[in-house]
């Protein structure tokens, strides 16, 4: 069966620890009404605080990039590419771990992007942390253990293959300062962000929570 990106995890699956690709295996482009309703309830429960200082943040604090945390023999980046792309081809002899080519129906822009692995082409499709690592650092992750930060950085719930330039544009912005330009995806985007925050007990700023509430009100 073709593996595709899920909009949400079932609420019963929201426990601390890294998710699996099986947890995120449905339609990527919209949020179901039940998921939106749950997100509204969860948003009300998010703690509101100001940002902690970014002092001390380093990517390495969240472990090595794209570790094989689920021990399936494939690194997380290739796991997400395999999950989110279609028509994939793989490097021979890698047990379908290294994605060479594929097609991404980019949720952020709506564009169809052809992915080809290579020094000059791989960056056209990037793996976005829906809740950026540095943003998480300023909203609770400073206090986490090294293992929990590694789980967060590699959790499929918080990862999405997207248009590379848009991912660069987003950088470490939260919902108060950046949203996907494709408005049809914003409900699903905010639902996923709220799920990640609830799962990892991250707080939100007042402006961020207000922006999330505004998006959900129109879903």
C-alpha positions as CSV (number, residue, x, y, z in Angstrom):
1,X,0.0,0.0,0.0
2,X,1.3,3.4,-0.9
3,X,2.5,5.2,2.2
4,X,1.4,8.8,2.4
5,X,1.5,11.6,4.9
6,X,-1.1,11.8,7.7
7,X,-2.6,15.0,8.8
8,X,-3.0,13.8,12.3
9,X,-2.3,11.0,14.8
10,X,-5.2,9.6,16.8
11,X,-5.4,11.2,20.2
12,X,-4.8,7.9,21.9
13,X,-1.4,7.7,20.2
14,X,-0.2,11.0,21.6
15,X,2.3,9.8,24.1
16,X,5.9,11.0,24.7
17,X,8.4,9.3,22.4
18,X,9.1,9.1,18.7
19,X,6.3,8.1,16.4
20,X,6.5,5.7,13.6
21,X,5.7,5.9,9.9
22,X,2.7,3.7,10.5
23,X,1.3,6.5,12.8
24,X,1.2,8.9,9.9
25,X,-0.4,7.0,7.0
26,X,-3.4,8.9,5.5
27,X,-4.5,11.9,3.4
28,X,-2.2,14.9,3.7
29,X,-4.1,17.7,2.2
30,X,-6.9,18.4,4.7
31,X,-7.9,18.1,8.3
32,X,-10.9,16.1,9.2
33,X,-13.6,17.9,11.2
34,X,-13.1,15.7,14.2
35,X,-9.4,16.5,14.2
36,X,-10.1,20.2,14.0
37,X,-12.5,19.9,16.9
38,X,-9.9,18.1,19.0
39,X,-7.2,20.6,18.0
40,X,-9.4,23.4,19.3
41,X,-9.7,21.7,22.6
42,X,-6.0,21.0,22.8
43,X,-5.2,24.6,21.9
44,X,-7.2,25.8,24.9
45,X,-4.9,23.6,27.1
46,X,-1.6,24.9,25.7
47,X,0.3,26.9,28.3
48,X,1.0,30.5,27.2
49,X,4.4,32.0,28.1
50,X,7.0,34.2,26.5
51,X,10.0,32.9,24.6
52,X,12.9,31.7,26.6
53,X,16.3,33.0,25.4
54,X,17.7,31.3,22.4
55,X,21.1,31.2,24.2
56,X,22.7,27.8,24.0
57,X,20.7,26.5,21.0
58,X,22.7,24.3,18.6
59,X,21.4,21.8,16.1
60,X,23.6,19.2,17.7
61,X,21.6,19.6,21.0
62,X,18.9,17.6,19.2
63,X,21.3,14.7,18.2
64,X,22.9,13.9,14.9
65,X,20.8,15.0,11.9
66,X,18.5,12.3,10.6
67,X,19.4,9.5,13.0
68,X,17.9,6.0,12.5
69,X,15.8,6.3,15.7
70,X,13.3,3.5,14.8
71,X,16.2,1.1,13.9
72,X,14.7,0.1,10.5
73,X,18.1,0.6,8.8
74,X,17.1,3.8,7.1
75,X,17.8,7.4,8.3
76,X,14.9,9.6,9.1
77,X,15.3,11.9,6.1
78,X,14.9,8.9,3.7
79,X,12.1,7.5,5.8
80,X,10.2,10.8,5.3
81,X,11.0,11.1,1.6
82,X,9.8,7.5,1.1
83,X,6.6,8.3,3.1
84,X,5.8,11.6,1.4
85,X,6.9,11.2,-2.2
86,X,5.3,9.1,-4.9
87,X,6.8,7.2,-7.8
88,X,10.0,6.7,-5.8
89,X,13.1,4.9,-7.1
90,X,15.8,3.7,-4.7
91,X,19.5,3.2,-4.8
92,X,20.2,-0.5,-5.5
93,X,21.5,-2.5,-2.6
94,X,20.1,-0.2,0.1
95,X,16.9,-2.3,0.9
96,X,14.8,0.7,-0.4
97,X,16.4,3.0,2.1
98,X,18.0,5.7,-0.1
99,X,15.5,7.6,-2.3
100,X,17.0,8.5,-5.7
101,X,14.0,10.1,-7.4
102,X,10.3,10.8,-6.8
103,X,7.5,13.3,-7.1
104,X,6.3,15.5,-4.2
105,X,2.9,17.1,-4.2
106,X,4.0,19.9,-2.1
107,X,1.5,20.7,0.7
108,X,2.8,24.2,1.3
109,X,2.6,25.5,-2.3
110,X,0.5,23.0,-4.2
111,X,3.2,22.6,-6.7
112,X,4.4,19.3,-8.1
113,X,8.1,19.0,-7.5
114,X,10.3,16.4,-9.1
115,X,13.0,15.2,-6.7
116,X,16.3,13.9,-7.8
117,X,19.0,13.0,-5.3
118,X,22.3,14.9,-6.0
119,X,24.6,17.6,-4.7
120,X,22.8,20.3,-6.7
121,X,19.3,19.0,-6.6
122,X,18.5,17.3,-3.3
123,X,17.7,20.7,-1.6
124,X,14.7,21.2,-3.9
125,X,12.8,19.0,-1.5
126,X,13.6,19.5,2.2
127,X,12.3,17.9,5.4
128,X,10.6,20.6,7.5
129,X,10.2,20.4,11.3
130,X,6.6,21.8,11.7
131,X,7.7,23.0,15.1
132,X,11.2,24.2,14.3
133,X,14.0,23.0,16.6
134,X,15.1,26.4,17.7
135,X,11.5,27.5,18.3
136,X,11.0,24.4,20.5
137,X,14.2,25.2,22.3
138,X,12.7,28.5,23.3
139,X,9.4,27.0,24.4
140,X,10.4,24.1,26.6
141,X,13.0,21.9,24.9
142,X,15.9,23.5,26.8
143,X,14.8,21.5,29.8
144,X,14.5,18.2,28.1
145,X,17.0,15.3,28.2
146,X,19.2,14.7,25.2
147,X,17.3,11.6,24.3
148,X,13.9,13.4,24.3
149,X,15.4,16.1,22.0
150,X,16.6,13.5,19.7
151,X,13.2,11.8,19.6
152,X,11.6,15.2,18.9
153,X,13.9,16.0,16.0
154,X,13.2,12.7,14.3
155,X,9.5,12.3,15.1
156,X,7.4,11.7,11.9
157,X,4.5,13.7,13.4
158,X,6.7,16.8,13.3
159,X,8.3,16.1,9.9
160,X,7.1,16.9,6.4
161,X,8.7,16.8,3.0
162,X,8.2,20.2,1.4
163,X,9.4,22.7,-1.2
164,X,13.0,23.6,-0.2
165,X,12.9,27.4,-0.8
166,X,9.7,27.7,1.2
167,X,11.3,25.7,4.0
168,X,14.1,28.2,4.0
169,X,11.7,31.1,4.0
170,X,9.9,29.6,7.1
171,X,13.2,29.2,8.9
172,X,12.4,29.0,12.7
173,X,9.2,30.9,12.5
174,X,6.1,30.0,14.5
175,X,2.4,30.3,13.4
176,X,2.4,34.0,14.4
177,X,4.9,34.9,11.8
178,X,4.7,32.2,9.0
179,X,2.0,30.1,7.5
180,X,2.0,28.0,4.3
181,X,1.2,30.2,1.3
182,X,-1.3,27.6,0.2
183,X,-4.3,28.5,2.3
184,X,-6.0,25.2,1.7
185,X,-3.3,23.5,3.8
186,X,-3.3,25.8,6.8
187,X,-5.9,24.0,8.8
188,X,-4.0,20.7,8.5
189,X,-0.7,22.5,9.3
190,X,-2.0,24.1,12.5
191,X,-3.7,20.9,13.6
192,X,-0.3,19.1,13.3
193,X,1.5,21.8,15.1
194,X,-0.9,21.7,18.0
195,X,-0.6,17.9,18.2
196,X,3.2,18.2,18.4
197,X,3.0,20.8,21.1
198,X,0.6,18.7,23.1
199,X,2.6,15.6,22.7
200,X,5.8,17.2,23.9
201,X,4.2,19.7,26.4
202,X,5.7,22.8,24.5
203,X,4.1,26.1,25.3
204,X,3.0,28.8,22.9
205,X,3.4,32.6,23.0
206,X,0.2,34.7,23.2
207,X,0.6,35.8,19.5
208,X,1.2,32.2,18.3
209,X,-1.8,30.9,20.2
210,X,-4.0,33.7,18.8
211,X,-2.8,32.9,15.2
212,X,-3.6,29.3,15.7
213,X,-7.0,30.1,17.0
214,X,-7.7,32.4,14.1
215,X,-6.8,29.6,11.5
216,X,-8.9,27.0,13.3
217,X,-11.9,29.3,13.5
218,X,-12.1,29.2,9.7
219,X,-11.6,25.4,9.3
